């Protein structure tokens, strides 16, 4: 019943930035309700879903929304859009308001107004999702104010002591403060198709470089890594079981075993394990060089054979 009444209530809306002054002048015409009138209207709306009562409750607080929206002008979004979103929050506040709790509608509705405006800013300010936690939202909406109190410039990085102070004040990590500050310095998203220079022929995307390797270079690198891995496996086959195991345990795993560990396994001294490791590594190196030479000779022979065939 109350939702239907709110939908049917006639509420003025700002018609873009051009009509903002006209809208602000229009909402000043609505009277501010006395506590008694506000209570009676809220009771009528809550108990009977009176659309006229709903409209009076909403329109009498439109100035509150406009005032709240003006505080968020620094985020580069149209004020008319901020007001519209704030009006949505106001309607939610009116719908949920309980006059019997003893406080004024403005006190209760302001929370819904700010929440609606802030959610709109977070959705619109950047395509990259930010402010996913309450602490991050607090950081986003308080960073500029705290920077001003610290006399920190908007277009520069924060000093380490400033980062630390902001992080402690807002209960977030220093990394989050630095990251959020740099994102806000950039002023939100920017199109890659923005023209540059007077002619407008070049765009931002024309200046971007791809630092990743070329496709043929990446393929050649992958093939070379695979070749060396195959050489390693083949060379390991030239070692005895004990030599291979000690070398692998000492040099080819993420967490190498100690000489003490392997001496207990093979019932020999630590020095003997070290000697086996050194000898195994030398044998492995010689085997890999031999395999590499054989592959290069075979590859060279294959090229000569192909050239001979082409000559015929």
ABEGO torsion letter per residue (X at the ends): XAAAAAAABBBBBBBEAAAAAAAAAAAAABBBBBAAAAAAAAAAAAAAGBAAAAAAAAAAAAAAAAAAAAAAAAAGBBAAAAAAAAAAAAAAAAAABBAAAGBBAAAAAAAAAAAAAAAAAAAAABABBBGABAAAAAAAAAAAAAAAAAGBBAABBBBAAAAAAAAAAAGBBAAAAAAAAAAAAAGEBBBAABBBEAAGABBAAAABBBABBBAAAAAAAAAAAAAAAAAAAAAAAABBAAAAAAAAAAAABABBBBAAAAAAAAGBBAAAAAAAAAAAAAAAAAAAAAAAAAAAAAAAAAAAAAAAAAAX
